[in-house]
């Protein structure tokens, strides 16, 4: 993806701030992670990073879904996807309103 395409994709993600927009966007990013091309899966993970790290949207109700999603992507055969998944996971756990202990308990138990 060239720089202009990256910027355009990030701009779209950052423009989604009110529900049901974030929920729909997350669903689309999950779908993007299923592509056969690793480049497309990496784009999906990069956009999760952008959404969680730079968006002004309230993502607190989506944290558990995002943790599960990014954690699953850590098992991807593509190193690029795994690196982007780590960055995405790092951004997810820093989402405003994320109480990591609460989310881990919900996911594990």
C-alpha positions as CSV (number, residue, x, y, z in Angstrom):
1,X,0.0,0.0,0.0
2,X,1.4,3.4,-0.9
3,X,1.6,6.3,1.6
4,X,-1.5,8.0,0.3
5,X,-3.6,4.8,0.6
6,X,-2.4,4.3,4.1
7,X,-3.3,7.9,5.1
8,X,-6.7,7.6,3.5
9,X,-7.5,4.3,5.3
10,X,-6.4,5.8,8.6
11,X,-8.5,8.9,8.0
12,X,-11.6,6.8,7.4
13,X,-10.9,4.8,10.6
14,X,-10.4,8.0,12.7
15,X,-13.6,9.6,11.3
16,X,-15.7,6.8,12.9
17,X,-16.5,8.0,16.3
18,X,-20.1,7.3,17.2
19,X,-21.9,3.9,17.6
20,X,-22.8,1.9,15.7
21,X,-19.8,3.0,13.6
22,X,-17.0,1.5,15.7
23,X,-18.9,-1.8,16.1
24,X,-19.3,-2.0,12.3
25,X,-15.7,-1.0,11.7
26,X,-14.4,-3.7,14.1
27,X,-16.6,-6.3,12.3
28,X,-15.0,-5.3,9.0
29,X,-11.5,-5.4,10.4
30,X,-12.2,-8.9,11.7
31,X,-13.3,-9.9,8.2
32,X,-10.1,-8.3,6.8
33,X,-8.1,-10.6,9.0
34,X,-9.5,-13.6,7.2
35,X,-8.0,-12.6,3.8
36,X,-5.6,-15.1,2.2
37,X,-3.1,-12.4,1.4
38,X,-0.9,-11.6,4.5
39,X,-0.6,-8.0,3.3
40,X,-4.3,-7.5,3.7
41,X,-4.3,-9.2,7.2
42,X,-1.5,-6.8,8.2
43,X,-3.5,-3.8,7.0
44,X,-6.4,-5.0,9.2
45,X,-4.1,-5.2,12.2
46,X,-2.6,-1.8,11.4
47,X,-6.0,-0.3,11.3
48,X,-6.9,-1.8,14.7
49,X,-3.7,-0.1,16.0
50,X,-4.9,3.2,14.5
51,X,-8.4,2.8,15.8
52,X,-7.4,2.0,19.3
53,X,-4.3,4.2,19.5
54,X,-5.6,7.4,17.9
55,X,-9.3,7.4,17.7
56,X,-11.6,9.6,19.9
57,X,-14.3,6.9,19.8
58,X,-15.4,5.3,23.0
59,X,-14.2,1.7,22.5
60,X,-14.5,0.5,26.0
61,X,-17.4,-1.8,25.2
62,X,-15.3,-3.4,22.4
63,X,-12.1,-4.1,24.4
64,X,-12.8,-7.8,25.1
65,X,-13.6,-8.5,21.4
66,X,-10.5,-6.5,20.3
67,X,-8.2,-8.4,22.8
68,X,-9.5,-11.7,21.6
69,X,-9.1,-10.7,18.0
70,X,-5.6,-9.3,18.2
71,X,-4.4,-12.2,20.4
72,X,-5.7,-14.7,17.8
73,X,-3.8,-12.8,15.1
74,X,-0.5,-13.3,17.0
75,X,-0.6,-16.9,15.7
76,X,-0.6,-15.8,12.1
77,X,2.1,-17.4,9.9
78,X,3.2,-14.0,8.6
79,X,5.7,-12.2,10.7
80,X,4.4,-8.8,9.5
81,X,0.9,-9.7,10.6
82,X,2.3,-10.8,14.0
83,X,4.2,-7.5,14.5
84,X,1.1,-5.5,13.6
85,X,-1.0,-7.7,15.9
86,X,1.4,-6.9,18.8
87,X,1.1,-3.2,18.1
88,X,-2.7,-3.5,17.9
89,X,-2.8,-5.4,21.2
90,X,-0.6,-2.8,22.8
91,X,-3.0,-0.1,21.7
92,X,-6.1,-2.1,22.8
93,X,-4.9,-2.4,26.4
94,X,-4.4,1.3,26.5
95,X,-7.9,2.2,25.4
96,X,-9.5,4.7,27.7
97,X,-11.8,2.9,30.1
98,X,-10.0,-0.4,29.7
99,X,-9.6,-2.1,33.0
100,X,-7.2,-4.9,31.9
101,X,-7.8,-7.1,34.9
102,X,-11.6,-7.0,34.4
103,X,-11.2,-7.9,30.7
104,X,-8.7,-10.7,31.3
105,X,-11.1,-12.3,33.9
106,X,-14.0,-12.1,31.4
107,X,-11.9,-13.7,28.6
108,X,-10.2,-16.4,30.7
109,X,-13.0,-17.4,33.0
